Amino acid sequence: MRNDLPAVVLKPGREKPVRQRHPWVFSGAVDRIEATAEDGGLVRVCDGRGGYLATGTLNRRSQIVVRLLTWDADEALDTAFWRRRLAQAIAGRARLAADPSSDAYRLVNAEADGLPGLVVDRYGEWLVIQCLTLGIARRRDEIVPLLAALLAPAGIYARDDADVRLKEGLPLDSGPAWGQSPPDRVEIVEHGHRFLVDIKLGHKTGFYLDQRENRARIVPYCPGAEVLNAFAYTGGFGVYAGRAGARSVVNVDTSAHTLALAGENLALNGCPQQELVVGDVFQMLRLYREAGRAFDLVVLDPPKFATSQAQVLDASRGYKDVNLLAMQLLRPGGTLVTFSCSGLVSADLFQKIVFGASLDARREVQILEHLAQGPDHPVLLTFPESAYLKGFICRVAA
């Protein structure tokens, strides 16, 4: 029994989520925290009568006061624990590691792999690590050598520059954490497609690895199609569409920098003829509509529109607007591939949003396929929040 750790005592009746192995304890559920408890340190979570529930790391500055690591009172949270959890996560990606057609995927998916706040992505011979919570940040110097020993990468690069760290009271920083420093462009392969990735400055850890399987899912809809790839980033969906035989592809993004890298990726895959348009997606889609331009396939892969509950309503309006515009640009029988990566927008709500857009567009829309994050981004059943990416492939009739 972990009586040696300071206690976080829950209010009466607030222990159910912890007993059901949800890995977060919110501030509103806490009755008191023992004075000796240190932010970033280990604490035992107890019910109102003092009974042990779980062990985790504390951060009074965060709305999520405790991130739970184990429900076993006798499990030591020592170096062997971290090695065991990392090895388990890595073993869960063994099938991906054995696939010679892809060498980039997520190795550790935070809470879903029993390691709250820790993200580790593989890009070829390089690893990128993100420590997004105080508890994990305090243990980075312990975790990094374990990753090096388990995987023998060329180097490990830290991308501790995600804004979510600010909510944890952590600074934003990035740089080499172990081994060699990666080049400015790291080349990876994904389902046989080649990509240059900026793991130092690119969005997230450099590439949207969670869309790997979805990029492959659009291939049957691409031959002979005129494609609009909105929120194109570094051209992932555009490369797949071009390689699959699309007649033309227009890639639209607000960032000239990322579109320049998209151009490099298109050339690398033998499809440099695609159009690269720097501009606001909402404005560009309106301009295309006014010009009477039409497409056979539209891909909408926007960034996260909602980062808090207060933003969900505005996010819903944004998703409806962009889906409405896309439907108005599609020829009869065209294909809409649409996504939301906002975890606060549920799959049910997102479907209702797309439904509302179809009514306003006066188009009959059928869902052909439901899309989600890839298997390297597993969803823990006790943590439904880990299911954040949702999407549809739709047929848009007349």
N, C-alpha and C positions, 0 to 999 in steps of 0.2 A: 504494500500500500504506500502511495507517494505522499506520506505525511510530512516529508522533509521539505516539500515545496510550499510556498505561500499560496493561500487559497483565494479564489474568486468565487463568491457565494451568490447563487442565483436567487431571484425573488421566488416566493412560493408559486408553484404551478408553471414555471417557465423552463422546466428542464426537459420537456418532451422533445424538442428538436435535437438537443444534445444526445438524448437516449437513442434517437433515431439516426444518429451519426451524421447529422449535418455539421460541417466543419467550422461554422461561424457562430460566435456568441456576440450578439449585439449589445450595445451599451444599455438599452432600455430593459434588458433582461437581468441586469446585474443589481444585486442588493448592496453588496459591499466588496471591496478589495482590500486584502490585508496590507498594511502599510509597508511591510518589508518587500512586497512584490516590486520587481524592477521591470520597467518597460523594455521589451526586447528579450526578457528572461522567461524562464519556464514557470508556469503556474498550474495548480490543480483546480479544476472546476468542480464545485460541489453543489448539491441541491440545498434547499433551505434548511434541512436538518443536519447538514454537514456530511452527507454521504457522497462518496467519490463518484464522479461521472466521467471525467476525461482529463487529459493533459494537453496543454498548448502553450503558445507564446502570447505575451501580453503587450498591448499598446493602448494606453489610456487616451492618446491623442486621436485614435481612430474610432469611427463609429462601430467598426467591427473590433471589439475590445480584445477578444481572444480568438486566435486561429488554432483549431484543434489538430493535434498530430496523432494521438493514440487514445484509445478507450480502455487500454490494458494498464491497470494500476501498477503492474510489476515490470512493464517494459521500460528499459533504460533508454533515454534519448541521448545516446553517446555516438561516437564516430561510427560504430558498427550499425547503429540504427540508420544513419544517413546513407551509409554504403548499401545497406539492404534495400532501402526504399529506391535509391537510384538504380540499383541493379534490377529491381523488379520492373521499373518503368522502361528501362532499356530492353529487357527481355520481351516486354509487350510489343516492341517494334521489330522483333526478329525477322518477321516476314518482309517488312519493308527493307530492312538492312540487307536481306538476301536478294533483293530485286536489282539487277544490274541496270535497269532502265531508269531508275530514280535514285538519287543520292542526297536528297534534301527532304527533311521531315522533322516534325516535333518529337523530341525525345522525352521531355518531361512537361506535362500539362498541368502544373500547379495542383490545385485541390483535387482534380480528377485522378491524379496519381499519388494522392496522399502526401503531397508536399506543397502546402498552401503558400502562395507567393513566389514560387520558383518556376521559371520557364527556361527550358533548354532546347535550342533548335540546332539541328545539324545541317550544315551547308558543305557537302563534300568532305574535305579533310578538316574543316573548321567547325568549332562549336561557338554558339552565341548564347550567353546566359543573361537572364534578367532576374534581379532580386527585387520584388515589388512590395515586400512588406518588411517591417522593422525586424521581425524575428528571423527571417531568412537573410536579410542584409547583414545582421550580426554574425551569421554563420557562413558567409560567403567564403572566407579564407579556409574554412574546413571543407566545404563542399567542392570547391574548384579542384584541389588535388585529387579528390576521389573521382571526379569526372575524368581527369587526366589519366589516372591509373586504370579506370574501367574501359576507356575508349581510345587512348593514345592518339589524340588529334594532333594536327600540326600546331594548333594554338586555340586558345579560348578567349573570346572577346566579350567584354561586359557592355551591355546596352542598358545601363541603369539611368535612362533618361526619359522614362515614361512618366507622364504627368500624375498618374495614380500614386507615385511615390510621395508627392507633396502632401497628400492626405495622411500619409504615415509619418510625416515630419522628417522625411528623408531628402537629401539634396539630389539634384539631377547631375549625372556624370556618365561618362563612357570612356572606354579605353581597354588596352590589352590586360587580361587577367592572368594569363599563363601562356608560356611558350612563345611562338613567333607572333608578330603582329600581321594580320591578314592584309592582302593587297586591297587597293581601292575597289577593284572589281573581282569578285569570286565567281568562277563559272561552275554552274551546277547542271545536272541533267534531270528532267522530270518527264516520265513516260517517253523517253527518247528525244524530247525537245530540249534545246540548250538555252540557258539563261545566264546573263550576267547579273549579279546581285551586289548591291552596295550594302554590306552588313554594318558598315560604320555609321551611315547617315540615312539609310532608307527607312520607310515606314515600318513600324513594329520592329522586327529584327532584320528587315531587309526585303522580305518577300512574303506574299500572302500564301503561306504553306497550307492553310486550312482549306483553300480552294483547289487543291491539286486534283482531287477526284472529279470535282465539278467542271474543271476545265476540260477534262476528258469526256464528260457527259454531253457536252455541246457538239462534239465532233459529227455525229450523224445528221445534225440539222444544218451543217455548214456547206456541203458541196453545192456549188453554183449560186450561193446566196449572196446578196448584198447585205453586209453586216455593219451595224453600228455598235461599237464597243465603248460604252460610256463609263466614266470614272476608270479610265484605262490603266492608270498607274504605269508600270513598266512593260505593258503589252502582253500580259499572260494570255488572256482570252483571244487577243488578236493573233498571236503566234499560232495557237491551236486552230483558229478559224482559217488562217492562211494556209497552214500545212494540210488542212482537211479539204481544200479545194474551193474556198469561198471565192466568188467572182470579184468582190471588192470588200475592203474593210476600212472603216473610218474610226480612228481612235481619238477620243476626246478626253482631256484632263486639264485641270487648272494649272498644273505645274509644268513649265517648260523643261525643267531639269529632269523630271521623271520621264517625260515624253522623249527626251533625248536618249535616255537609256532604253526606252521602248524601241526607238529606231535602231539602236545597236542590236537589241534582241531579235528584231524582225530580220535584220540583215544576216545575223548569225544562223537563222533558220531558213534562209532562202526565200523570204517574202518581204523584200524591202520596198515594194511598190505601194504599200498601204499608206493611207492618208493620216497625218498626225496633226491634230487641231488643238491648239492651246486656247482654252476658254472655259467659262462657267458652264457646266453641263445643262443646267436649267435654261440658261439663255440660249445656248447653242441649239437645244432641241426645239425651242420656240422659233428660232430663226429657220431651222430646217422645215418646220411645219408651215411657216408663212411662205417659204419658197416652194412648197409643194413637193418636197423631197420625200421619198419613200424607201423603206428597207424591208428585207425579208426576215431578218433576225436582228433583234436588239438585246444587248446584254447590259444590265444595270447592276453594277457592283459598287454601290456607294460606300463611303466611310461611315463610321458609327454616327448616327444622328442624335442619339440620346445617351448621355452619360449619367443622368440622374432622373429620378421619377418625375421631377418637375418639368423635364424636357420632353416627356413622352408625347404630349399632345402636339407640340410643334413638330416633333419628329414624324408623327403620323401624318400631319399635313404635308410634310416634305416628301415622304414616301408616296402618298397619294398623287401629289402633283407630278412627280417624275414618272410614275407608272402611267398616269393619264397621258402625258406627252408621248411616251413610248408607244402606247397603243394607237395614238393618232398618227404615228409615223409608219406603222406597220401595214403592209399590203394585206388584203384578205387572205387568210390562211397562214399568215406570218407567225414567227416564233418569238415569244418574249421570255427571256431568261432573267429573272429578277431576284434580288437578294436583300436581306437585312442582316447586319452583323450586330445590331443593337440588342444586347441581352435583355434589356428591359421591355423590348417589343416582342411579345410572345409569338409563336408560330400561328396561333389562332387569331391574334390581333392582326398580324401581318396579312393573313389570308383575307380578313375582313377589309383591310385597307385596299388590297388589290381588287377585291370585289367592288368596293365603292368607286375605284377608278374606272372599272369596266362599265359601270352604270353611267357615269358621267361621260365616258367616251362613246357610249352607245354601241359597244362592241360585245359580241358573244365570245366569252373566253373560257377555255377548258384547261384544267391542270392536267398535264401529261405525266409529269414527274415531280416528286418532292425531293428537295436537295438539302443537304446538311454538311457540317464539317467532316473532314476525313477521319479515318480510323486512328490516325496518330494524335487526334484531338478527342479522346474518348469522353463520354458523358458518364459521370458517376451517378448512379440512381439515387443515392442519398443527397446529391447536390445538383438539383435540376438546373441551377444557374449556369452549369458548365455547358449546357446546350444553348449556345448563343447565336450560331449561324443557321439561318433558315432561308430557303429559296424555292422557287418553282420554275419549271419549264412549262410554258403555256402556249396553246394554239389560240391565236386571235383571229376569229372569223370575221366575216363582213359585218 
